[in-house]
Structure formats: C-alpha cells, structure tokens
Amino acid sequence: QAIQQHVDSKPDFFYNGPLPLKDKDFLLIGKFVQTYSHADLCARRITNMIQKATQPSCPINIVALSDYDMLKHLEAMTKKLVDSDIKDGILKAHAALELHRVHRHNFSHWVVRRVKNEDVFIMFSMNNKEATRRDGQSISPNHVKYGLAPISDLIIELEKLVGHTDYLAKCAYLLESDSKGLSTMVLREI
C-alpha cells in the first residue's frame, strides 16, 4: 500500500521511477509465462477428452477458446466427473490457473519493471483494452494503468503453479492414453 501511494503521488513515476529488469527477473517472468502456457495446453487436452466422453455429438473447438473461456469449459467439464481425487485435483488446478491468468496476461502484454529500492514488479500499460481487461475499468487518455506484484510472493505462487501444471500433465496423459478405461472409471454415466 505504501508503494501504491508513492507511485500515485508522483505523476512522472512511470518515466523516471521504475528500474529495468535484471536477468533473473526475465528468467522468473519467462518461467511463469511458460509454466502457465503448459498448464493451459494440458487443461485444453483434459477438457477435450472429457467433452468427447460426455458429449461426443457436441464437440467444442477447444483451440478457438480464449484462456478465459477455456477455464470456464474446464470447470464445467470437470464437474461432470464423479467425485474422485482426479476431479478434486483438476478443480484445484483450475482455481490456480484462474488466479494466475491475469499475471500471465500482464507479463505477456504489459511493460514490467522493478520498483526502486523494493523487491516488487510494477506492470503497466497505456492500452485501454488491456487496462480494462485487468479490472473492468477503463483509463483516461494520457493515464497509465498499473499493478504491483511482490517478487517473493510471485516465486511462491510459481512453485504452486508448477505443481498444478505437473498434475494436469499427468491427468491429460492418463485420459488420452486410456480414454476408455479411465474415462469410464471417472465419468458419470450419461
């Protein structure tokens, strides 16, 4: 909150305040984006397999869905599973993806810098469409929308995301490699 007040009190902050990223920052951001992207791919594979098993005559074009829509489909399809550890694990991973979708998007489409004398990333944009995506509020002309991310918290969340991604990869493999056996075991009878 103190950092936010500092940023808000200095009209020229975005031109003089943020520092360039360090090499280790690029590695962290790149790992975050790639881990999320891998999780997204696995979630699409899972959604596709559950869709095929539960509604074979009503396919969805999973490749055409945005991240946001894909997450809605993943949740809806997973809720069709019988209660099981697999269902619980996929729903937990879904919640993690939903939580981190905005960070992945900001790291991919916004400017990211460091806040001077702090262990915090500041992400900012003057693109109104991007600004509105973040919190539903548009920005005035010549204004900047920004967000703050403490780096230590991001490292902790990244490790959780890695775990959820590994779980989704295993589930996707199982569903695809034994679609009849595993699907019949975990899917509700339609």
Disulfide bonds with the S-S distance in Angstrom:
none
